Amino acid sequence: MLAETFAVLAGHESSLFTVSPNGLQLSESFAPLLHPGERSALISLASIAFLYRNVRSFARSPSHRPNEYICALASAVGAELKEYEALVVKTEESVLRKDDALVGSGSFVPMSALLAIFSGWEPPLAALSSLIAEIKAGPSEGNEPNWPAGKLIDLVHRRARTGYSQVADIFNRLLASLQRILLHHLNAYLLHGIPLPADSIPSCISPETKEAIVYVGDAIAITQKEGWTQSLPRELLSEWTSMINNASIFETQTFDTLVASIRTGVSEWLWAHVLTRDDIVNAVESLADYFLLRNGEFSVAVIREVERLKADRLRSRNSIIRAQDLNHALLRASVGTSAETDPSLSKLSFTIPSGTMRPFLPHLTKSNTSMSRFSALPDFSSFLLGTPIQLTYPLEFPLSLFLSPSALQTYSRMHAYLTSVRRAHILLLDLWSSLSLAQRKRRKWLRIGEGGENEEITMRTILLRRSWGCVREMIWFLEVLWSYIGGDVVDTCYRTFREKMGLPTSRTRTVSRPQQETLPGTEILDFTTLRQLHTTYLTSLTSASLMASGPLSTIIHEILQTCERLVGQVERWGGDVLPDLLGAQMEGGGGMIERQQVVEEIYEIFTENLRDFFSLLATSPLLPTRNADMSTFVNASCVLNATMHGANGAASMQARRQVEHLMLKLDFNMQLSDPSALIERRL
């Protein structure tokens, strides 16, 4: 029986023990021959042996898809079992040598003595067996268990946090074997760009460090993919390799510091040899000139060229507009402007997501929009052409190290938003010119008055005065809004961003962009900080321009639609709100009444939108709320300065003053803030 017991402890099967739903049991033919204490000790020893056999089976042939980490874990588990196996051999040797400490009277070996020797292994083997069971029952892909490196390390790390020192020591050694492989992979990814699966990083690594690892690895991979001839200095690579291999991902603060230093070093190398400061300056200036409409003459020319393109296609048989036609309009718009000789212009292009389209006339009826003012942000990309279009900029290497697709998407949305406001302003100014021209022509014949007889005189006078008043107030609002967005927001953010980059806050445009700008002082700005400044710059632009505010941008969207509707109506009437006298006599009073109703409706809608806009502007907080649907705006200088210098009272006061400046320009005569002082605005 003693030999059979040692065979069982060594991992062999035996007919003395059977496995039942109630656990291990002694054979029915053998159990009556033993003392109850011996039976209990034998069952305990058999339980330990059963745990050992289960763990050994995993260590020798893990029933999993070939995986470096699973294989390393199995090997480490096998190494831990060697101590138990040595204990079995040593104990059996002591029995054979009839050691007095184990063999009583030279011929009797108590089962309790054997149990005392092996009982210390029950907790570690039970913990290892439980780990193996969880691994087998873990996430699977198809019919095979599939444990990503990150989840496997998290699992072992979680089980290592126990108060039982022997178990904790074993699991910490298992962790060390897994960490060793992970560090080799991180080394290859960070310093050589060899791909690393996204699920390889465990949760013990902070999100900031994960982002830094992905950034550095992707940057090196892109550099090698593009065939860049220069590489990181060999001495620096050797130093970082040694530091990574000797690091511990579980010493969070030390590991975060190490990765941050590597990111800084790689960023500085990228900036010095791959993506230079001059490349970034040129890209930021080009994006500001053409996407943020800082090149005003070119932006106005583009709007007028697109309007002319639509008008030409409406009059021709070939009414299809393609993206190529819009790109030709860009080139025509650049003639005679500073953009004509700018090489960055060749990188700009329009895209039409729907492919091709026919030009649309403005809607002449009130838009029945179902968009809630507290829901998704409105889409301004369809104002310029009548269907959604996007201005794009190529994201090529090495500029892709600095700009992300999401950043370019933000620039495209800003371009659509700013162009929509600027276009509405231009159309209203053209409408004002059209009404003035029609009035001058009328005065050549009528001298005084608007013509007509009896009641017709009054109707024509009221219609003309109301139309002039409506156009005047629309132009006034858009001029105030554009001066705020273009001057107080875009220029402020852009100047502050250039200042933080160490560049002059203003530059003189030349016929071609300079290859290198003279930088004041000797301040060195690291690449990581520059990316953060650019992210803050974009956030400030979208927030302070009111585009990021669902309620405010929706009202602006409705106002632009109302302005476009008025322009379209007057164009339909021949460029004048008053019909010529002969036509009015033929139509009778019906035509005048119809026009008056249309102008009245447009005026009332615009007035209501203007009051809603001012009310939201006066009551909305400066900082966005957590609810994205109710988020409002952040003032440009407030965000940029608060992010770079820390939030302080001075920045908040500056933001409040700038917003109040916008409100004062909108409410100079107190017609919006004090309804009791409102004078009848009907002329």
C-alpha positions in Angstrom: 0.0 0.0 0.0 2.9 2.4 0.8 4.4 1.9 -2.7 1.0 2.5 -4.2 0.6 5.7 -2.2 3.9 7.1 -3.4 3.0 6.1 -7.0 -0.2 8.1 -6.6 1.7 11.1 -5.1 4.0 10.9 -8.1 1.1 11.3 -10.5 0.2 7.8 -11.4 -3.3 6.4 -11.4 -4.3 3.7 -8.9 -7.2 1.3 -8.4 -7.2 2.1 -4.7 -9.0 5.3 -5.4 -12.2 6.1 -7.4 -13.6 9.4 -8.4 -17.3 9.8 -7.6 -19.7 12.8 -7.6 -18.9 13.2 -4.0 -15.1 13.4 -4.7 -12.3 10.9 -4.2 -13.2 7.7 -2.5 -11.2 4.6 -1.4 -12.0 1.3 -3.1 -14.9 -0.5 -1.4 -12.8 -3.6 -1.1 -9.9 -1.8 0.5 -11.5 0.8 2.8 -12.8 -1.7 5.5 -9.2 -2.8 6.1 -8.1 0.6 7.3 -8.6 2.7 10.4 -10.8 5.7 9.9 -7.9 8.0 10.5 -5.9 6.2 7.9 -8.7 6.4 5.4 -9.0 10.1 6.0 -5.3 10.7 5.6 -5.1 8.6 2.4 -8.0 10.5 0.8 -6.3 13.8 1.6 -3.1 12.6 0.1 -5.0 11.3 -2.9 -6.6 14.8 -3.3 -3.3 16.4 -3.3 -2.0 13.9 -5.9 -5.1 14.5 -8.0 -4.5 18.3 -8.0 -0.8 17.7 -8.9 -1.8 15.4 -11.8 -4.2 18.0 -13.2 -1.6 20.8 -12.9 1.1 18.6 -14.4 -1.1 17.7 -17.4 -1.5 21.4 -18.2 2.3 22.0 -17.7 3.2 19.2 -20.1 0.7 19.8 -22.8 -1.6 22.8 -22.4 -4.9 22.1 -24.3 -4.8 25.6 -26.0 -3.9 27.1 -29.3 -0.1 27.5 -29.5 0.6 30.8 -27.8 3.8 32.2 -26.5 2.2 33.3 -23.2 0.3 30.1 -22.6 3.5 28.1 -23.3 5.5 30.3 -21.0 2.9 29.9 -18.3 2.9 26.2 -18.7 6.7 26.1 -18.5 6.7 28.2 -15.4 4.1 26.0 -13.8 6.2 22.9 -14.6 9.2 24.6 -13.0 7.1 25.2 -9.8 6.1 21.5 -9.7 9.7 20.3 -9.7 9.9 21.2 -6.0 6.9 19.0 -5.3 8.3 16.2 -7.4 11.6 16.4 -5.6 9.7 16.2 -2.3 8.1 13.0 -3.4 11.4 11.4 -4.3 13.1 12.6 -1.1 10.2 11.3 1.1 10.3 7.9 -0.6 14.1 7.8 -0.2 13.6 8.5 3.6 11.2 5.6 3.9 13.5 3.3 2.1 16.4 4.3 4.3 14.1 3.8 7.3 14.6 7.3 8.6 13.7 7.4 12.3 11.9 10.8 11.7 9.4 9.1 9.4 9.5 5.3 9.9 8.3 4.2 13.3 10.1 1.2 15.0 11.9 0.7 11.7 8.9 -0.9 10.0 5.8 1.4 10.3 5.0 4.6 8.3 2.1 6.5 9.7 -0.2 8.1 7.0 -0.5 11.2 9.2 3.3 11.7 8.9 3.1 11.6 5.1 0.1 14.0 5.2 2.0 16.4 7.4 4.8 16.4 4.8 2.6 17.0 1.7 -0.2 19.1 3.3 1.7 22.3 2.7 1.3 21.8 -1.1 -2.4 21.6 -1.0 -3.1 25.4 -1.2 -0.6 26.1 -4.0 -1.8 23.1 -6.0 -5.4 24.0 -5.4 -4.7 27.6 -6.5 -2.8 26.4 -9.7 -5.6 23.9 -10.5 -8.2 26.7 -10.1 -6.2 28.9 -12.4 -6.0 26.2 -15.0 -9.7 25.6 -14.8 -10.4 29.3 -15.4 -8.0 29.3 -18.3 -9.8 26.4 -19.9 -13.2 28.0 -19.4 -12.0 31.4 -20.5 -12.6 33.4 -23.7 -12.6 31.3 -26.8 -12.4 31.7 -30.5 -14.2 29.0 -32.3 -13.9 25.8 -30.3 -10.5 26.6 -28.8 -9.7 28.8 -25.8 -8.0 32.0 -26.8 -6.3 34.1 -24.1 -4.8 37.4 -25.2 -1.6 38.3 -23.4 -3.2 41.3 -21.6 -6.1 39.3 -20.2 -3.8 36.4 -19.2 -1.5 38.6 -17.3 -4.4 40.3 -15.6 -5.7 36.9 -14.6 -2.5 35.8 -13.0 -1.9 39.2 -11.5 -5.3 39.2 -9.8 -4.7 35.7 -8.4 -1.2 36.7 -7.1 -2.8 39.2 -4.7 -3.4 36.8 -1.9 -2.5 36.7 1.8 -1.0 33.2 1.5 2.7 33.9 1.0 3.6 30.6 -0.6 0.8 31.0 -3.2 1.7 34.6 -3.8 5.3 33.8 -4.4 4.4 31.1 -6.9 2.1 33.4 -8.8 4.6 36.2 -8.8 7.1 33.9 -10.4 4.5 33.0 -13.0 3.9 36.7 -13.6 7.6 37.3 -14.0 7.8 34.7 -16.9 4.8 36.3 -18.6 6.2 39.8 -18.1 9.5 38.8 -19.6 7.9 37.9 -22.9 5.7 41.0 -22.8 8.7 43.3 -22.3 10.5 41.7 -25.3 7.4 42.4 -27.4 7.1 45.9 -26.1 10.8 46.4 -26.9 10.3 45.2 -30.4 7.2 47.4 -30.9 8.5 50.6 -29.3 12.0 50.6 -30.8 11.6 48.6 -34.0 8.0 49.0 -35.0 7.2 45.2 -35.0 3.4 45.0 -34.7 1.9 44.3 -31.3 -1.7 43.1 -30.9 -3.9 45.7 -29.2 -5.0 43.2 -26.6 -1.4 42.5 -25.5 -1.3 45.3 -23.0 -2.6 44.4 -19.5 -4.8 46.7 -17.4 -2.1 47.3 -14.9 -0.5 49.7 -17.4 -2.2 53.1 -17.2 -4.2 54.5 -20.1 -1.8 57.3 -20.6 1.1 54.9 -20.9 -0.9 52.7 -23.3 -1.5 55.7 -25.5 2.2 56.5 -25.4 3.2 53.0 -26.3 0.8 52.9 -29.3 2.0 56.4 -30.4 5.7 55.5 -30.4 5.2 52.0 -31.9 3.0 53.3 -34.7 5.4 56.2 -35.4 8.4 53.9 -35.7 6.4 51.4 -37.8 5.3 54.1 -40.2 8.8 55.5 -40.5 10.2 52.0 -41.4 7.3 51.3 -43.8 8.0 54.5 -45.7 11.6 53.4 -46.1 13.1 56.3 -44.0 16.9 56.0 -44.3 17.8 57.4 -40.9 17.0 55.5 -37.7 17.3 56.0 -34.0 20.9 56.2 -32.6 22.3 52.8 -31.8 23.5 53.9 -28.4 20.0 55.2 -27.5 18.4 52.0 -28.7 20.8 49.9 -26.6 20.1 52.0 -23.5 16.3 51.9 -23.9 16.4 48.1 -24.6 18.3 47.5 -21.4 15.9 49.7 -19.4 12.8 48.0 -20.8 14.1 44.5 -20.3 14.9 45.3 -16.6 11.6 47.1 -16.0 8.5 45.9 -14.2 5.1 46.7 -15.5 3.7 46.3 -12.0 5.8 49.2 -10.7 3.4 51.6 -12.3 5.1 54.9 -11.5 8.5 53.8 -12.6 7.2 52.1 -15.8 5.2 55.2 -16.7 8.2 57.4 -16.3 10.3 55.0 -18.5 7.7 55.0 -21.3 7.2 58.7 -21.1 11.0 59.3 -21.4 11.1 57.0 -24.5 8.1 58.8 -26.0 9.8 62.1 -25.5 13.1 60.9 -27.0 11.4 59.3 -30.0 9.2 62.4 -30.5 12.3 64.7 -30.5 14.1 62.4 -33.0 11.0 62.4 -35.2 10.8 66.1 -35.1 14.5 66.6 -35.8 14.9 64.0 -38.6 11.5 63.1 -40.0 8.8 65.7 -39.3 10.5 69.1 -38.8 9.0 72.2 -37.2 8.9 73.9 -40.6 6.7 71.0 -41.9 4.3 71.5 -39.1 4.2 75.3 -39.4 3.5 75.1 -43.1 0.7 72.5 -42.5 -0.9 74.5 -39.7 -0.8 77.7 -41.7 -2.3 76.1 -44.8 -5.1 74.6 -42.8 -5.8 77.9 -41.1 -5.7 79.8 -44.4 -8.1 77.5 -46.3 -10.1 75.6 -43.7 -10.5 78.4 -41.2 -10.9 81.0 -44.0 -8.0 83.2 -42.8 -7.3 83.8 -46.5 -10.4 85.9 -46.8 -10.0 87.0 -50.5 -9.6 83.4 -51.6 -12.5 82.2 -49.5 -14.9 84.8 -50.9 -13.7 83.9 -54.4 -14.4 80.2 -53.9 -18.0 81.0 -52.7 -18.6 83.1 -55.7 -17.1 80.6 -58.1 -19.3 77.8 -56.7 -22.4 80.0 -57.0 -21.5 80.8 -60.6 -20.9 77.1 -61.3 -24.4 76.3 -60.0 -26.0 79.0 -62.1 -24.2 77.9 -65.2 -25.2 74.3 -64.8 -28.8 75.3 -64.2 -28.8 77.1 -67.6 -27.0 74.3 -69.5 -28.0 70.9 -70.7 -25.1 69.3 -68.7 -26.5 70.0 -65.3 -24.3 67.4 -63.5 -21.7 68.7 -61.0 -18.8 66.5 -60.2 -16.0 66.9 -57.6 -13.7 67.7 -60.5 -15.8 70.7 -61.3 -15.5 72.0 -57.7 -11.7 71.5 -57.9 -11.6 73.6 -61.1 -13.5 76.2 -59.2 -10.8 76.2 -56.6 -8.2 77.0 -59.2 -10.3 79.7 -60.8 -10.9 81.3 -57.5 -7.2 81.5 -56.7 -6.4 83.6 -59.8 -5.5 87.1 -58.6 -5.2 86.2 -55.0 -2.3 85.3 -52.7 -3.3 81.6 -53.1 -2.4 81.6 -56.7 1.3 80.9 -56.1 0.8 78.9 -52.9 2.0 75.3 -53.4 -0.4 74.2 -50.6 -3.4 74.9 -52.8 -2.6 71.9 -55.0 -3.2 69.7 -51.9 -6.8 70.9 -51.5 -9.7 69.1 -53.1 -13.5 68.8 -52.7 -15.2 65.5 -52.4 -18.9 64.8 -52.9 -19.9 61.7 -50.8 -22.9 61.1 -53.1 -20.7 61.1 -56.2 -22.3 63.5 -58.6 -25.3 65.8 -58.2 -27.5 68.4 -59.9 -27.6 71.9 -58.5 -30.5 72.7 -56.3 -32.4 75.9 -56.0 -32.9 77.3 -52.5 -36.0 76.0 -50.6 -38.7 78.7 -50.8 -40.8 77.2 -48.0 -40.2 77.0 -44.3 -37.9 74.0 -43.6 -39.8 71.4 -41.6 -36.7 70.2 -39.7 -37.2 67.5 -37.1 -33.8 68.1 -35.6 -34.1 68.9 -31.9 -32.1 71.8 -30.6 -30.8 69.5 -27.9 -29.9 66.5 -30.0 -27.2 65.9 -32.6 -25.1 68.7 -34.0 -26.4 70.1 -37.3 -24.7 69.4 -40.6 -23.5 72.6 -42.4 -21.8 70.7 -45.3 -24.7 71.1 -47.7 -25.1 74.9 -47.6 -22.4 75.7 -50.3 -23.6 73.3 -53.0 -27.0 72.1 -51.9 -25.7 68.6 -51.1 -23.0 67.5 -48.5 -19.5 68.2 -49.7 -16.1 68.2 -47.9 -12.9 70.0 -48.4 -10.0 67.5 -47.9 -6.3 67.7 -47.3 -4.0 64.7 -47.9 -2.7 63.1 -44.8 0.7 62.0 -46.0 3.8 60.8 -44.3 5.5 62.4 -42.3 2.6 64.8 -41.6 0.5 61.8 -40.5 2.7 61.6 -37.4 1.3 65.0 -36.3 -2.2 65.1 -37.7 -4.8 62.4 -37.2 -7.8 61.6 -39.4 -10.1 62.9 -36.7 -8.3 66.3 -36.6 -8.7 66.6 -40.4 -12.4 65.8 -40.0 -12.6 68.6 -37.5 -11.0 71.0 -39.9 -13.5 69.9 -42.6 -16.5 70.5 -40.3 -15.1 73.9 -39.3 -14.7 74.8 -43.0 -18.3 73.8 -43.8 -19.5 75.8 -40.8 -17.5 79.0 -41.5 -18.2 78.8 -45.2 -21.9 78.6 -44.5 -21.9 81.7 -42.4 -19.7 83.6 -44.8 -21.8 82.6 -47.8 -25.0 83.7 -46.2 -23.4 87.0 -45.5 -22.2 87.4 -49.1 -25.6 86.5 -50.5 -27.4 89.0 -48.3 -24.9 91.7 -49.3 -25.6 90.9 -53.0 -29.3 91.0 -52.2 -28.9 94.5 -50.7 -27.1 95.6 -53.9 -29.9 94.1 -56.0 -32.6 95.9 -54.0 -30.6 99.2 -54.2 -30.2 98.8 -57.9 -33.9 98.2 -58.4 -34.8 101.2 -56.2 -32.5 103.5 -58.2 -34.2 102.3 -61.4 -37.6 102.9 -59.9 -36.6 106.4 -58.8 -35.8 107.4 -62.4 -39.5 107.1 -63.3 -41.3 107.6 -60.0 -39.1 110.2 -58.3 -41.0 110.0 -55.0 -43.1 107.1 -53.7 -43.3 103.5 -54.8 -46.0 103.9 -57.4 -49.4 102.5 -57.6 -52.9 103.8 -56.9 -54.9 104.2 -53.7 -54.4 101.1 -51.4 -51.7 99.8 -53.7 -49.4 102.7 -52.7 -49.6 101.7 -49.0 -49.1 98.0 -49.7 -46.0 98.6 -51.9 -44.5 101.0 -49.3 -45.1 98.6 -46.4 -43.7 95.6 -48.4 -40.6 97.5 -49.4 -39.8 98.9 -46.0 -40.3 95.5 -44.3 -38.1 93.8 -46.8 -35.3 96.4 -46.4 -35.6 96.1 -42.6 -35.5 92.3 -42.7 -32.4 92.3 -45.0 -30.7 95.0 -42.8 -31.2 93.0 -39.6 -30.0 89.7 -41.2 -26.8 91.4 -42.5 -26.3 93.0 -39.1 -26.6 89.7 -37.3 -24.2 87.9 -39.7 -21.7 90.7 -39.5 -21.7 90.5 -35.7 -21.5 86.7 -35.8 -18.7 86.7 -38.4 -16.7 89.4 -36.7 -16.9 87.3 -33.5 -16.0 83.9 -35.1 -13.4 85.2 -37.5 -11.8 87.8 -35.2 -12.4 87.0 -31.6 -12.2 83.2 -32.1 -10.2 82.1 -35.1 -7.6 84.9 -34.9 -7.3 84.7 -31.1 -6.8 80.9 -31.1 -4.4 81.0 -34.1 -2.3 83.8 -32.6 -2.1 82.1 -29.3 -1.2 78.8 -30.9 1.6 80.4 -32.9 2.8 82.1 -29.8 3.0 78.8 -27.9 4.9 77.3 -30.8 7.5 80.0 -30.4 6.5 81.7 -33.7 5.7 85.4 -34.3 2.0 86.0 -33.6 1.6 87.6 -37.1 3.3 86.9 -40.4 3.6 88.7 -43.7 2.2 86.7 -46.6 4.5 86.4 -49.6 4.1 85.0 -53.0 5.5 81.7 -51.8 5.6 80.2 -48.4 9.1 80.6 -46.8 11.1 77.5 -46.2 12.1 78.5 -42.7 10.8 81.1 -40.3 13.0 82.8 -37.9 12.1 81.7 -34.4 12.5 84.2 -31.5 14.6 83.1 -28.6 16.1 79.7 -28.0 13.0 78.0 -26.4 12.7 74.3 -27.4 9.2 72.9 -27.7 9.0 69.1 -27.6 6.9 67.3 -30.1 4.5 65.7 -27.6 3.6 69.1 -26.1 3.1 70.5 -29.6 0.5 67.7 -30.4 -1.3 68.6 -27.1 -1.3 72.3 -28.0 -2.8 71.5 -31.4 -5.5 69.3 -29.9 -6.3 72.1 -27.5 -6.3 74.6 -30.4 -8.9 72.5 -32.3 -11.0 72.1 -29.2 -11.0 75.8 -28.6 -12.0 76.6 -32.2 -14.9 74.2 -32.3 -16.2 75.2 -28.9 -15.7 79.0 -28.9 -17.1 79.3 -32.5 -20.4 77.9 -31.1 -20.2 74.9 -33.5 -19.8 72.4 -30.7 -23.0 73.7 -29.0 -26.0 71.7 -30.1 -28.6 74.4 -29.2 -26.6 77.4 -30.5 -25.4 75.8 -33.7 -28.9 74.5 -34.5 -30.3 78.0 -34.2 -27.5 79.3 -36.4 -28.3 76.6 -38.9 -32.0 77.7 -38.9 -31.0 81.3 -39.3 -28.8 80.5 -42.3 -31.7 78.6 -43.9 -34.0 81.5 -43.3 -31.5 83.9 -44.9 -31.1 81.6 -47.9 -34.9 81.4 -48.2 -35.3 85.2 -48.4 -32.5 85.4 -51.0 -34.1 82.7 -53.1 -37.5 84.3 -52.9 -36.2 87.7 -54.1 -34.3 86.0 -56.9 -37.5 84.3 -58.0 -39.2 87.7 -58.0 -36.5 89.1 -60.4 -34.2 90.7 -57.9 -36.8 93.1 -56.4 -39.5 92.6 -53.8 -41.9 95.0 -55.6 -43.4 93.9 -58.9 -43.2 96.4 -61.7 -46.2 98.6 -62.0 -47.5 97.0 -65.2 -47.2 93.5 -63.8 -48.8 94.5 -60.5 -51.8 95.9 -62.4 -52.2 92.7 -64.3 -51.9 90.5 -61.2 -54.1 92.7 -59.0 -53.6 92.8 -55.3 -53.1 89.1 -54.9 -49.5 89.1 -55.9 -48.7 91.9 -53.5 -50.5 90.1 -50.6 -48.6 86.9 -51.3 -45.2 88.6 -51.3 -46.1 90.5 -48.1 -47.1 87.3 -46.4 -43.8 85.6 -47.4 -41.7 88.5 -46.2 -43.7 88.7 -42.9 -43.3 85.0 -42.3 -39.5 85.1 -42.9 -39.1 88.2 -40.7 -41.0 86.6 -37.8 -39.0 83.4 -38.1 -35.8 85.3 -38.1 -36.8 87.4 -35.2 -37.8 84.4 -33.1 -34.5 82.6 -33.9 -32.5 85.8 -33.0 -34.2 86.0 -29.6 -33.7 82.3 -28.9 -30.0 82.7 -29.9 -29.5 85.6 -27.5 -31.4 83.9 -24.7 -29.2 80.8 -25.0 -26.1 82.8 -25.3 -27.0 84.7 -22.1 -27.9 81.7 -20.0 -25.5 79.0 -21.2 -22.4 78.3 -19.1 -19.0 79.0 -20.4 -17.8 75.4 -20.0 -19.6 72.4 -21.7 -21.6 70.1 -19.4 -21.1 66.4 -19.2 -24.3 65.8 -21.2 -23.0 66.1 -24.8 -26.5 67.0 -26.0 -26.6 70.1 -23.8 -22.9 71.0 -24.3 -22.4 74.7 -25.0 -19.2 76.5 -25.8 -15.9 77.4 -24.4 -14.3 80.7 -25.1 -11.1 80.4 -27.2 -8.7 82.2 -25.1 -10.1 80.7 -21.9 -9.6 77.1 -23.1 -6.2 77.7 -24.7 -4.7 79.7 -21.8 -6.4 77.6 -19.1 -4.9 74.4 -20.6 -1.4 75.9 -21.0 -1.2 77.9 -17.9 -3.7 76.3 -15.6 -7.3 77.4 -15.0 -7.3 80.7 -13.1 -9.5 83.6 -12.4 -7.9 85.8 -15.0 -8.7 83.4 -17.9 -12.3 83.0 -16.7 -12.7 86.7 -16.6 -11.2 87.1 -20.0 -13.6 84.6 -21.4 -16.6 86.2 -19.7 -15.6 89.6 -21.1 -15.3 88.3 -24.6 -18.7 86.6 -24.5 -20.2 89.8 -23.1 -18.6 91.7 -26.0 -20.6 89.5 -28.4 -23.8 90.0 -26.4 -23.3 93.8 -26.3 -22.9 94.0 -30.0 -26.1 91.9 -30.4 -28.0 93.9 -27.8 -26.6 97.4 -28.3 -30.1 99.0 -28.2 -31.5 96.6 -25.5 -34.1 95.3 -27.9 -33.2 91.7 -27.1 -32.5 91.8 -23.3 -35.3 94.2 -22.3 -38.6 93.3 -24.1 -40.4 96.1 -22.2 -38.2 98.6 -24.0 -38.8 97.1 -27.4 -40.1 99.7 -29.9 -42.4 98.5 -32.6 -39.9 97.5 -35.4 -42.4 97.6 -38.2 -41.6 100.4 -40.5 
